[in-house]
Amino acid sequence: MTSFIAALAVVSFSAGTAQADDKNGGVAKLGGQPPVAADVAAAKSSPTVSAAARQVSATIQSRIVDHVRTRGTTHTFGTYADALTGKVVVETDAPAHVVASLVGDHAGSVEVRRQTAKDDYSRRDDVPAFWGGSGITFAAPNGHCSAGYTVQNSVGTRFMVTAGHCFADNAVAVTELGGRVVGTASGNGLSGQDMVLLGGQSYSPFIYVGGVDSGTGHHVASASDPVIGFANYCHSGRTTGEHCGHTVSSTTGTVCTSSGCKSPVIVYSGGTLPQGGDSGAPFYALSVGGTDKHIRGHHIASSGSTRYAEPWSRVQARYGVSIVT
């Protein structure tokens, strides 16, 4: 098993006592000896892993890395030598025959745990390749908006669509938490079209679903305009999360806000509706079977219990793009 050795920085203090201001405006006295972290103090008596377990763990880790390199990330793995139990642990959602091929003749010293390893991120702390429905803001934090969905131009360059009133051309959008660059804005359609493209990063054909802190996404399968009268459209944004039960009452509406008049736009109502910060959020239909989503536009404005969205066809026509699936 590969060992990682933490280097400890030794800080030299001058003779006498050092002083540091505390949060209450007073002065905290620091003695001549630097403070010792509790984990450093405990390290002398911490459990150790046997040489045999380290060797088995290193062998299995190497096999797993080779497997993922050649077979891809269909299955997830976590493996290590557990110093507390002495066991070599393999945590995976791979089928039994795959696990057996990786463990080989070390099965007797390995504990296999059936579970899935996942990246810890959420719609408010997204990572590349970026998904729609995530929380985005300015490089110098200000108001919040939501990412929409991924499109590509005729040469295959990908962009993320969001509301035009969120980012002026050349503005830099970053994740709500963590400040990762999501993209640079271009092609802003205001005042007549509330849309803009974010580019320069990697973007995926997925949108976040579930609650405001969800880390789960579903695949986008298609895009077209909505049907009047259909009563189960959905949105998924950083403020309200994912909600369905919206009914489209018009696809030829006009909405005029401080950023100008937009027309023709989708008019919808019903269910738990988008709120501030959900601008740009994908507006979509569910699949009859399965979890795929079908883009119909992106949310842009509110008026009482009425909501407005830019239709897919206007985005497609302005930018000459196709939906990424």
N, C-alpha and C positions, 0 to 999 in steps of 0.2 A: 504493500500500500504506500502510495506516495506520501511522504511526510512534509508538512508545511511548518517551518520554524519561524515563529514571530520574533522579530528583532526588537529588543527593548532599548529604547532611547534613554541614556543616562543623562540626567540634567544636573549640572554642577551648581551649587549654591555658594555664594560668598560667605565668609565668616560672619557670625552673628545671625540675626533673623531677617527674613524677607517679609515684605508686606504686600498685601493685595486688597484692593477695595472689594467689599462684599456688596450684595444687591441692595442693602439697606443704607448704603452711604457711609458705613463705618469702616473700620480697618481690621482685617483678619490677620492674625499673627501666624506665620509659618515657621516652624522650628528649623533647626539646622539640617535635619534629615528629611529627604523628600518623602511624600506619602507613598505608600505601597498599595497597589490595587489588590483587592481580595483574591482575584483569580491567580495573580502572580504568587501570592503568599501560599495559596493552596496547591500550587503546581508540584511542589516537592513530594507530596504524598498522593498525587493523582494516579489512577490505574494505568497500567501499560499493556500494550498488545503484544502477544507472543510473536516470535519470529515466524513461526509456522503460519499463524493467522495472517500476518502481513503478506507473506508470500502468496497464500491462496487468494487473498483479496486483490493483490496486484495482478495476478493471472486472470481473474474473472473480470476485473475492470478493463484490462486490455482487450479481452474478447468482446466485451459489450461495446467499447468504443469502435472496434473494427466492424461489429455487426451494424451499428447505427450508421457508420460511414458508408457502408455498401447497401444497406437495406432501407435507410431513411428513418424518419421519426414516427413511424406508425405506432410503435409502442414506446413507453417510457420506462426508465430505469433509474434506480438509486442504489448504490452499493458501497459498502464500507465494512471495515473491521471494527466491531463494537467493543471498546475497551471495558465497558461495564459488564458485559456478559461473556466476552471471549469468543463470541460467534462472528462469523462473516455473514452479513445481512445483504440480501438482494430484494429490493422492493420494486415491483414491476406489475404492469398489466398485460404483459406478453403471455401468449398461450404456453401451456406446459411443455410442449415439444421444443419451443424456442428456449425456454429457461433451461431445460435439460441439456441442450446443446452447448449452452454457455457455461453452465456449472460443471458439466462433465463428471469426472471421477471424484470431484470434491463434494458431492452431494451430502455426505455424512457430516460435514463441518459447516454447512451453509443453512441458514434460516431464510426461507423464501416467504415474503409477505406480499399478499395480493392487494396492491393499491397503485394509484396513479400519481406520478410526479408531475407537477405543473409549475409554470412561472407564476410568481406572485405579483400580479399587476391588476389594475382595475380600470374602469372607464375614466376615472379621474387621474390616473397615473399611468397612461398608456405608454407602450414601447413599440419601436418599429418591428414588423411592418404595421403601420397604424390602421386602426379600425374606425368605422363610422360609429356615431353615438357617443364618442368620448368627449370629455371636458377639455376645452381649449381656451386660451386667453392670449393677451399680448405679451411680447417679450418683457415690456415694462407693465406688470399686472394692472389690469383695469377690469372692464366688464368680462363676463364669461359667456361663451357660446358653446355649441356642440358641433362636432364633425359630422358630415353627412354620409357620403358613400364614395367609393372609388370608381373613377372613370379613366379612359385612356384615349389618346389621340390616334391619328392614322399611322404613326410610326411606333406606337406602343408605349409612349411615355405616359406614366400614370400620374394622376392628380387626385386630391381629395376635394370634394365639393362642400361648400358651406354657405351660409347667408352672406350676402354682400355688405350688409350694414355692420358686420362684425369686423372686417378687415379691409382697409384701403390697400390699393396696389402698393407692393413692396413692403408692406407690414409683415412682421415675422410672428407667426402663431406658435405658441408653445403649449405643452401639456399643463393642465390646471395644477397638478402637483408634480414636482420634480423638475419643471422647466425645460423638458426636452423639446428641441425644435421639431415641430410638426410640419412646417412648410412656410414658404414665402408666397404671399398673395399676388395674384395677377389676374387680369381680365375682369376686373370688377364691373358688374353690369348696372350699377346704380346711375341715374335714379330710376330708370324704367324696369330694370330686372334685378331682383334681390339675390344675387349669386356671385360667387368668386371662387377661383381655384387656388388650392394650396399645393405647391410643388417643391421638388428638390429632395424629397425623402422617399422611403419605400412605403407603399400602401397596399393593403390586402382587401380582397372581396368579402369581408366580414363586417358585421355590425354588432355592437354590444347589445345584449338583451338582459332582462332581469332588472334588479334594483339599481340604485344610484352608485353603489359600491361594487357592482357585479364585475367579475372577471371572465364571464362567459360570453361567447359570441356565436352567431349563426351565419351561415354562408348566404351570400346574395346570388340568386339564380337568374334574375332577369330584371328588366325595367320597361315600363310603359306608363301611360297616363291612367288615372283612376276612372271608375265607373260611377256615375251619379246614382245615388240611392243605396249603394252598397254600405252595409252598416257595421263592418268589422275591420276598418283600417286601423293601423297602429303607428305610434311614433316611439322613438327611443332616444332620450336625451340626458344630459348630465344633471338636470335639476329634478326631473320627475321620474327618471328611469323609463322602463318600457310599459306602455299601456295601449290597449286595443279598445274596440267598441266605438270608434269614430265613424260618423256617417257623412259622406260627401253630398252636399246639396247643390253645388255648382262647380263647373270647371271654367267658367267665363267671368269670374268675379274681379273686382278691382279693390285694392286696398291702398290708401294714401296715409303715410306716416311721416315722421320728421325726415325720413330719408328719401321721400318722394312717392309717386304713385306707381303701383305695379299692376299690370293687367295684360292678359287674362291669367288669373290665379285660381287655385283650388280653394273652395270654401268648405269648411267642415266643422262639426260639433259633436257632442256626445261623449260619454265616458269621462275618464280622468284626462284632462286636456294639458297640453304643454304650458309651461310657465316661463318666466324670465330666465335666461340662460339656456333654454332649449332651442333657441334660434339656430337654424342650420341642421337640426336633427333630422334623420331620415324619416320619411313618411312612406309606409309600405303596406303590402298585403301579405298575409300568411300563405303557406302552401296548403293545398287540400290534404296532403299527407306528407309527413316529414317536417323538418325544421327550416328548410330554405325560406328566404325572404325575397319579396319581389318589389323593387323600388318603384314608387309612384311620384316622388318629389321630395322636397325638404321644407320643413316648417320655417315660416318667416315672421308672422305677426299675430297679434291677439286683439280682440275687441269684445269686451264682455264675455259671453259664453261662446263666441264665434272665433274660429281660428282660420289662418290662411297659410297656404303652402305654394311654393313655386312648383309647377308641374315638370316632370321629367323631360317632356318634349321641348320645353323652352331651354333647358340646360343643354340638351343634345344639339339643338339648332344653333345656339349661340357659339358653342365651343367646337362643334364638329366632332364630338366624342361618342364613345360607346361605353356601356356599362362593363365593368370588369367582373367576371364570374369565375 
